[in-house]
């Protein structure tokens, strides 16, 4: 990286959403119990928190949550009812205090987006947000509240057009569904899409409706995709979307399940691949909210998100995990940031299929005025 780019990076105002209360509540989600603690301790052990402006989350009111979610659904959460009608009870079990969890998780992303609305920050990072499957009146995929939708709605009060980019291995169905008739939020999702793979939505022909026709774009891929192939098509597609849609602010969901070795994923990518994509977006120098999401190999997710922060700060990390990290033993047996691709993973993605995805996306972008 040239010195001029380094200078631009160092001049950015970068903030980070965190509080001990938020950490306490987020780890109550059964799907990710202990993950946020692991992420936080690794970031802290590399002394990256000292280089960030830390901001606390907000605590959302019911009225704020109801700007997207239905009152009946919020009532079920508040009363801690396990109702299949609302998707509660299967992959989204209910626990005591779940409504407080929803209020602070949503509030963490609203706090991030509020900072961008004040136009006093360039990048705000919130690894506690990114729950992209929750819908207006239904939970799903470990997601109870759609903080992304609420954050985008807040950004729209200040910014005319918002680009949402989803890097999670699963399709961002809840976000796309929320804005499928809007021409002010563009939803761009890169995700694994095969028979039986959750949530089963997001083919390249899913492009929005009515005023939103052409304002959604999906790049579905099959298992085994590697970084070389992914980053190539990410940059081709994202460049065209930026140039066509001309967003004024960006939200990036960085689910850690897009990495090799995730028990719910199927890629063959490592952090440097995803970081290249994030860096590519940040080069546009737009107000950007960076969110977490999935990631069920907790150690890999912690390594990934820590390296994202370091790259944004232009900090070089030692490969060995600091031995004073409270969670040091969790990173065995090698105790390093290293993450290797799997030579036994078969890449099922054909070049002609990837090129067809690009062709479909470019064709539908013609509807995007």
C-alpha positions, 0 to 999 in steps of 0.5 A: 500500500502506498504512503498516500493510501496509508495517510488517507486511512490514518485520517479516517475517524473510526469508531467501535460499538462496545459495552460490557452490558452489550457483551453480557446480553449478546452471548445469551443467544444460544447459537453464539454463546461465548463467541463475542467474549472470544472476539472481544478478548482477542481484539483487546489483547492486540491492543486495538481497542486503544486505537479506536473511539469506543461508543456505547450501544443504545437501548431501543424502545418498543416504538423504535423496534416497531418501525420495522417489526410488527407489534404482535411479533414484538409482543411475543418476544416481550412475553417470551412466548414460543410461538411457531407462528413467529418462528420462535422455538426451533432454531430461535428458542426463547429465553428469559430476557430475550426482549432486552437482548433484542433492544440492545442488539438493535440499539448497537447498530442504531448507535453505529448508524447514528454516528454516521448520520452525525457525519462525524465518523467515517467508519463505525464497526459493530461486531454485535450486529448483522442479524440479517434473517429476521423478518417483520413478523418472524425470527429465523436463522438465529436472528430475532431482530433485524438490526440491519433494516433498522439501521438502514432506515435511520441512515435514510433520514440523512443519506439519499441512497444506502448500499447494503453488502452481505458477505455472510455465507447465507443469503440476507433474506430479511434485509432484501425482503424489507427493501424489495420495493425500495429504490433507496436501498440497494441489497447486494448479497454474495452467498452459498446457494444449493438445494437444502442450504439455508435459507434457500432464497437469493438466486440471481433472478431475485431483483426486487419489485415495483420501484425496487425492481433492479435494486437487489442483486444476488451472486449465488455460489456453490460450496468450495469457492476460493478466495481467488474466484470470490474476490474476482467476481466481488470486485467486478459486480460491486464496482458496477453496483457502485457506479450505477446506484451511486450510494451515499452510505454503506452497510457491510455485513461480514458474517464469519461463516464465509470462512473455511472450516465453518460448521454451517458454511462450505467455502474455502476462503480465509480472512485475507480474502474477505478483508480484500473485499472490505478494503475494496468497498472502503476505498470508495470513502463513503460513510460505512457501518461494518457489522458482524453476523454469522460465524460458528467456528468461534476461533476463526470468526475472532481471528477474522474480525480482529484482522479486519479492525487491524487492516482498517487501522493500518496496524500490523499484527503479530502472527502469534496470539498474545500469550496474555490473552485471557482466551489464549487456550481457545486458539490451540493447537497452533495459537496463531492467527493463521488460517489455511485453506483446505486442499480436500475441499472441492470447488463446485463453481464453474466459471460459466455459472459465475459469468452467468451470475454477472450477466444476470446482475448487469442486465437487471442493473439496467432497471436501476436509475 
